[in-house]
Amino acid sequence: MSTQVIVLNGGSGSGKTGISRCLQAILPTPWIALGVDDLIARLPRSMTAQDSGITFGDQGEVEVGAGFREIEAAWMAGIAAMTRAGAHVIIDDVFLGGGASQERTRKHLEGLEVLWVGVRCDPETAAGREIARGDRTTGMAASQAEIVHKGVVYDIEVDTSKNESLVCARAIAAAVS
Protein backbone atom coordinates (compact mmCIF):
# COMPACT_ATOMS: atom_id res chain seq x y z
CA MET A 1 0.00 0.00 0.00
CA SER A 2 1.30 3.49 -0.79
CA THR A 3 1.42 6.46 1.58
CA GLN A 4 -2.01 8.02 2.05
CA VAL A 5 -1.31 10.49 4.86
CA ILE A 6 1.74 12.52 5.78
CA VAL A 7 1.66 13.80 9.36
CA LEU A 8 4.01 16.71 10.01
CA ASN A 9 4.51 17.32 13.73
CA GLY A 10 6.45 20.29 15.04
CA GLY A 11 6.11 23.29 17.26
CA SER A 12 4.79 26.66 16.25
CA GLY A 13 7.15 28.35 13.80
CA SER A 14 8.95 25.12 12.91
CA GLY A 15 8.17 25.41 9.20
CA LYS A 16 5.44 22.81 8.73
CA THR A 17 3.28 25.02 6.53
CA GLY A 18 6.17 25.84 4.18
CA ILE A 19 7.04 22.17 3.93
CA SER A 20 3.38 21.31 3.18
CA ARG A 21 3.31 23.81 0.33
CA CYS A 22 6.55 22.44 -1.09
CA LEU A 23 5.27 18.87 -0.83
CA GLN A 24 2.12 19.86 -2.71
CA ALA A 25 4.33 21.30 -5.46
CA ILE A 26 6.73 18.37 -5.82
CA LEU A 27 4.65 15.25 -5.16
CA PRO A 28 3.40 13.70 -8.41
CA THR A 29 -0.22 13.38 -7.26
CA PRO A 30 -2.49 16.01 -5.64
CA TRP A 31 -2.30 16.26 -1.84
CA ILE A 32 -4.67 18.25 0.40
CA ALA A 33 -2.90 20.12 3.21
CA LEU A 34 -4.85 20.56 6.44
CA GLY A 35 -3.59 21.80 9.75
CA VAL A 36 -4.55 22.36 13.33
CA ASP A 37 -4.43 26.10 12.58
CA ASP A 38 -7.22 25.54 10.02
CA LEU A 39 -9.33 23.89 12.72
CA ILE A 40 -8.65 26.62 15.27
CA ALA A 41 -9.40 29.38 12.73
CA ARG A 42 -12.84 27.89 12.08
CA LEU A 43 -13.87 27.47 15.69
CA PRO A 44 -16.53 29.77 17.05
CA ARG A 45 -15.04 32.54 19.20
CA SER A 46 -16.61 30.99 22.26
CA MET A 47 -14.31 27.95 21.88
CA THR A 48 -11.20 30.15 22.17
CA ALA A 49 -12.41 31.97 25.26
CA GLN A 50 -13.47 29.19 27.62
CA ASP A 51 -11.84 26.41 29.57
CA SER A 52 -13.51 23.64 27.57
CA GLY A 53 -12.12 25.02 24.29
CA ILE A 54 -8.59 26.13 23.52
CA THR A 55 -6.93 29.10 25.18
CA PHE A 56 -3.58 30.81 24.72
CA GLY A 57 -1.71 32.24 27.69
CA ASP A 58 0.44 35.35 27.87
CA GLN A 59 3.66 33.30 27.90
CA GLY A 60 2.74 31.17 24.89
CA GLU A 61 1.15 28.33 26.80
CA VAL A 62 -1.76 26.50 25.16
CA GLU A 63 -4.52 24.93 27.22
CA VAL A 64 -6.84 22.43 25.55
CA GLY A 65 -10.18 21.48 27.09
CA ALA A 66 -12.64 18.64 26.61
CA GLY A 67 -14.83 20.62 24.21
CA PHE A 68 -11.88 21.20 21.88
CA ARG A 69 -10.88 17.53 22.06
CA GLU A 70 -14.42 16.57 21.04
CA ILE A 71 -14.35 18.83 17.98
CA GLU A 72 -10.77 17.75 17.19
CA ALA A 73 -11.92 14.10 17.17
CA ALA A 74 -14.67 14.93 14.67
CA TRP A 75 -12.12 16.86 12.56
CA MET A 76 -9.76 13.88 12.52
CA ALA A 77 -12.60 11.49 11.68
CA GLY A 78 -13.39 13.73 8.70
CA ILE A 79 -9.77 13.73 7.54
CA ALA A 80 -9.66 9.94 7.83
CA ALA A 81 -12.91 9.66 5.85
CA MET A 82 -11.53 11.88 3.07
CA THR A 83 -8.43 9.72 2.92
CA ARG A 84 -10.44 6.50 2.84
CA ALA A 85 -12.45 8.04 -0.03
CA GLY A 86 -9.23 8.43 -2.03
CA ALA A 87 -7.72 11.80 -1.09
CA HIS A 88 -4.06 12.08 -0.14
CA VAL A 89 -3.70 14.33 2.91
CA ILE A 90 -0.87 16.21 4.60
CA ILE A 91 -1.66 16.95 8.24
CA ASP A 92 0.20 19.87 9.83
CA ASP A 93 -0.09 19.39 13.60
CA VAL A 94 1.39 20.35 16.95
CA PHE A 95 1.46 17.36 19.32
CA LEU A 96 1.21 19.32 22.58
CA GLY A 97 0.97 15.99 24.41
CA GLY A 98 3.90 14.41 22.56
CA GLY A 99 3.48 10.64 22.32
CA ALA A 100 -0.08 10.72 23.72
CA SER A 101 -1.08 13.10 20.92
CA GLN A 102 0.49 10.80 18.34
CA GLU A 103 -1.42 7.84 19.75
CA ARG A 104 -4.71 9.77 19.58
CA THR A 105 -3.98 10.66 15.93
CA ARG A 106 -2.87 7.09 15.15
CA LYS A 107 -6.23 5.73 16.34
CA HIS A 108 -8.11 8.05 13.97
CA LEU A 109 -5.90 7.02 11.06
CA GLU A 110 -6.00 3.29 11.80
CA GLY A 111 -5.84 1.18 8.65
CA LEU A 112 -4.30 3.99 6.59
CA GLU A 113 -0.71 4.15 5.37
CA VAL A 114 0.81 7.05 7.33
CA LEU A 115 4.24 8.65 7.08
CA TRP A 116 5.14 10.22 10.45
CA VAL A 117 7.43 13.24 10.08
CA GLY A 118 9.14 15.17 12.86
CA VAL A 119 9.72 18.79 11.90
CA ARG A 120 12.41 20.11 14.20
CA CYS A 121 13.58 23.67 14.60
CA ASP A 122 15.81 25.08 17.31
CA PRO A 123 13.92 27.29 19.79
CA GLU A 124 15.81 30.47 18.84
CA THR A 125 15.04 30.14 15.13
CA ALA A 126 11.40 29.30 15.84
CA ALA A 127 11.13 32.31 18.17
CA GLY A 128 12.52 34.57 15.43
CA ARG A 129 9.92 33.26 12.99
CA GLU A 130 7.23 33.83 15.59
CA ILE A 131 8.20 37.49 15.89
CA ALA A 132 8.35 37.89 12.09
CA ARG A 133 4.87 36.37 11.68
CA GLY A 134 3.35 38.64 14.27
CA ASP A 135 0.26 36.46 14.72
CA ARG A 136 1.41 34.26 17.59
CA THR A 137 1.72 34.78 21.30
CA THR A 138 5.34 35.47 22.17
CA GLY A 139 6.93 32.42 23.75
CA MET A 140 4.77 29.80 22.05
CA ALA A 141 7.41 28.70 19.53
CA ALA A 142 10.23 28.33 22.05
CA SER A 143 8.01 26.51 24.55
CA GLN A 144 6.80 24.00 21.94
CA ALA A 145 10.09 23.36 20.13
CA GLU A 146 10.98 20.25 22.15
CA ILE A 147 7.84 19.14 24.03
CA VAL A 148 5.93 18.27 20.85
CA HIS A 149 8.51 15.58 20.04
CA LYS A 150 8.65 13.94 23.47
CA GLY A 151 7.70 10.27 23.12
CA VAL A 152 6.82 10.57 19.42
CA VAL A 153 8.13 7.95 16.98
CA TYR A 154 8.87 9.13 13.44
CA ASP A 155 9.60 7.54 10.09
CA ILE A 156 11.70 10.56 9.15
CA GLU A 157 12.83 13.80 10.79
CA VAL A 158 13.85 17.08 9.18
CA ASP A 159 15.35 20.23 10.70
CA THR A 160 14.23 23.57 9.30
CA SER A 161 16.77 25.53 11.31
CA LYS A 162 19.44 23.90 9.12
CA ASN A 163 17.55 23.34 5.85
CA GLU A 164 15.09 25.25 3.69
CA SER A 165 11.52 23.99 3.33
CA LEU A 166 12.14 22.63 -0.17
CA VAL A 167 15.15 20.59 0.97
CA CYS A 168 13.06 19.15 3.82
CA ALA A 169 10.14 18.46 1.46
CA ARG A 170 12.41 16.60 -0.94
CA ALA A 171 13.66 14.36 1.89
CA ILE A 172 10.07 13.65 2.93
CA ALA A 173 8.95 13.04 -0.67
CA ALA A 174 11.74 10.48 -1.03
CA ALA A 175 10.22 8.57 1.91
CA VAL A 176 6.69 8.57 0.41
CA SER A 177 5.92 5.16 -1.03
N, C-alpha and C positions, 0 to 999 in steps of 0.2 A: 504494500500500500504506500502511496506517496504522501508527502507532507500536506496536511489540510489546514493546519493552524500553526502560526508562528506566534509565540508568546514572548514579548520583550518586557523584561522586568528590570527596572532601575529607578533610582530616586528622581525627584523633581530636578530638572535641568541636566539630566544625564545624556540627553540627545536621542531619546527614543523616537520622538516625532520625526526628526530629520532622517533617522535610519529607516523609519516606515516609508517615508516619501521616496527615498532612494530605492528601497526594495520594490516598491510599486513600479518604479521606472525600469528596473533591470530584470525583474523576474519575467519569464517568457509568457506567463498566463496572468490574467487580471486577479489582483488581490484587493480585498476591501480592508481598509485600516480603521480600526475602532479603538478608542482608548477610554480610560477611566475619566479623563477630562471631558470627553463627550457626554458621558453619563452625568457627571456633576453639573455640567453646563445646562442640561435639560431638566434638572430637578426643579420642583417648585421652590420658591424662595424659603418657604416654611421649613423645608428639609435641610437648609444650610443655616438655620437659626435656632435649632432645638437639639436637645440632647439625643433624641432618637435618630436624628439625621446625621449629617457630617458637619463638623465645625472646625475652624482654623484658629489657632491661638496666636497671640502676639509674638511668640518666639518661633513660629513655624510649626508648632505641634498640630497634629491632625487627630481629632477624636471621631470615631465612627460608632454610631449607635445601631440598635436593633432595626429601626425603621429603614436605615440606609442598607443594612445587610439584606433585608427582605427585597428591596428594589434591585440591589446588585445581583441577587440570585435570579430574579426574573430576567434581568439584562443578560446574564451569562447563559441562561437557558435559551434566550433568543439567538445569541451568537452561535451556540451549539446547533440550534435548529437550522440556521442559515447554512452552516457548514455541512450538516447532514443533507441539506437540499442541493449541495453542489458548489457553494461559494468557498473560495479560499479566503481566509481571514488572518490578518495581522492584529494581534491584541497588544496594545501599549498600556502597561499596567504598573502600579506601584504596590508591591507586596509589603504593606506596612507591618504585617504579622510574619514576615519572612516565610519559613517553611509551612506554617499553618495556612497562610494565604495561598501558597502554591497547592497545597492539598485540597483546599476548597475549590480552586480553579480546576484542578485535575479531575475532581468528581464531576463537575459540569461537562467536561470535555471527554469523559469516559467513552472509549470505543473509537475515538478519532486519533489520527496520526498527528502528534504535536511535536514541534521543535521548540525546546525551552532555551531561551537566550538570556543570559545575564548581561545587562548593559551597565558597565562600570564607568565611573567618572570620579576623580579625586574631589574631595569636598571643596577645595579652594576654587577649582575650575567651575564646578556646579554652582557655587555661590556667586561667582562672577557672571555666569549666564543668568542667574536669577535676578540680579540687579539690572542687567541689560534688558531683560524681558519686561520688567516693571509690573508684572501682573501676578506676582507671587508674594506671599508673606516672607519677609526677610528671616532667614534662618531655616526655612523648610528644606532647601537643597542640601545644606551641610548636615542637617540632622538625619536626613533619609539616606545619604550616600552609602552607608554601610549596613544599616539595620534591615533594609529591604532584601539583602542577600543572605542574611543569617538563616542557616538551615535549608536553603534552597539548592536543589540539584539541577544543574544545567547540562544541556547537550553541547553548548558552545558559549563562550564568553567573549565580549569585545570591550575595549576601553576607549571611550571617546575623548578622554583627556590626552591620549597619545595618538589617536587616529581620527581622521575626518569621517563624517557619516557615510560617505560613499565607500571608503575602504572597509568600514565595519559591515556595511550592507553586502559588499562582495563576499566577505568571509562567511556571512550568514547564508547568502544565496548558494554558496558552494556546499553548504551542509543540508540544503533542502533536497529531499529525494523526489 
